[in-house]
Amino acid sequence: MAAQTIRRTTGRGRLYDSILDTIGDTPVVRLNALSPKDVSVYVKAEFFNPGGSVKDRLALNIIEAAERSGALKPGQTVVEATSGNTGIGLAMVCAQKGYPLVVTMADSFSVERRRLMRMFGAKVVLTPRADKGIGMYNKAVELAQKNGWFLARQFETDANADIHESTTAQEILGDFAGQRLDHVVTGYGTGGTVAGIARVLRRERPDTRIVLAEPANAALIGSGIAQTRGPDGAPAVSHPAFEPHPIQGWTPDFVPLVLQEAIDKRGYDQLVSVPGTEGIAWAKKLAAREGILTGISGGSTVAVAMKIAESAAPGSVILAMLPDTGERYLSTPLFQDIPEEMDEAELALSRSTPGYQLG
Ligand SMILES: Cc1ncc(COP(=O)(O)O)c(C=O)c1O
């Protein structure tokens, strides 16, 4: 629809003391072209966080909870195993607060993630992809023990679900106050998002169904096979239902302790699996038809939301989490068939006027 008058903005009415104060309060946005008739699909755009993902919330709270408890001393090095977004969030938070950061990461994850962390001043130690998530995790533990560093433990720490309970979930309550909200759809990496949202929605919006998504070829929860753990809750072995999948940030090769809360306390009503190819297709549609640039996990979440929408009652309202920005995936299958060079149509346009043609 054409705008009738020029848009005006007035600022946020506050000055921010640090970049970290801009974390959270991400917008919920309606899908217009893609929403099926009679059903409203909204997305919560976590790429509005300053580090570009939902993990900024967790990173900030891990550091601030450890500062509060005294577990993290001024100037102490922080170490964590992460496939990227938590590392980028931690790198941003540690840069702002002055803590050195070492990240361990399997060499299979996208190159831009490593470089982003290094841009913030972090050290990135790569581990062999054959050793999967367990390998990068054990490397972080080894380094923490050897050097007396603070291990962030995103997969086990209470600081994870707590921050989603006190921010993400509250934002959903606030933004949908007085409005219908039938389904909330999210995937899991650590499970912090679903566990934190479930704590609040179960209490405050008991009629809202929580839908949890996982990759079709790594359906760990769907397999029904319990995770074996060590005494500190960390996984003892790689989960037998795991296979490598393209939905970066989702479903590591174990069921994290943080996620276990949502499993044990029935923090979701429905479990849906989705192939990575569908996630990629929906991420592309979100960009091309809604102007929303998100990663493969965001596309996968929307793919599941659209499946739910197909059989939802008319008037239903669905919210899908978009964990991060699509810019983080330039070297991944998401951009694989997005060309660098001009295609035939672009060449024809170039030739259609006389000037400024490439040789
Ligand atoms: C890209 C992406 N999607 C989804 C998630 C899932 O979030 P959570 O760890 O809260 O389950 C993450 C976090 O790992 C992520 O990085």
PDBQT file of the ligand as one rigid body, heavy atoms in Angstrom, charges set to zero:
ROOT
HETATM    1  C1  LIG A 401      21.075 -19.483  14.521  1.00  0.00    +0.000 C 
HETATM    2  C2  LIG A 401      20.429 -19.991  15.756  1.00  0.00    +0.000 A 
HETATM    3  N1  LIG A 401      19.181 -20.430  15.731  1.00  0.00    +0.000 NA
HETATM    4  C3  LIG A 401      18.576 -20.908  16.836  1.00  0.00    +0.000 A 
HETATM    5  C4  LIG A 401      19.190 -20.978  18.037  1.00  0.00    +0.000 A 
HETATM    6  C5  LIG A 401      18.479 -21.578  19.231  1.00  0.00    +0.000 C 
HETATM    7  O1  LIG A 401      18.473 -20.866  20.433  1.00  0.00    +0.000 OA
HETATM    8  P1  LIG A 401      18.594 -21.545  21.859  1.00  0.00    +0.000 P 
HETATM    9  O2  LIG A 401      20.051 -21.787  22.126  1.00  0.00    +0.000 OA
HETATM   10  O3  LIG A 401      18.025 -20.522  22.801  1.00  0.00    +0.000 OA
HETATM   11  O4  LIG A 401      17.838 -22.814  21.903  1.00  0.00    +0.000 OA
HETATM   12  C6  LIG A 401      20.477 -20.535  18.062  1.00  0.00    +0.000 A 
HETATM   13  C7  LIG A 401      21.250 -20.707  19.222  1.00  0.00    +0.000 C 
HETATM   14  O5  LIG A 401      22.137 -21.559  19.258  1.00  0.00    +0.000 OA
HETATM   15  C8  LIG A 401      21.121 -20.025  16.913  1.00  0.00    +0.000 A 
HETATM   16  O6  LIG A 401      22.393 -19.616  16.923  1.00  0.00    +0.000 OA
ENDROOT
TORSDOF 0
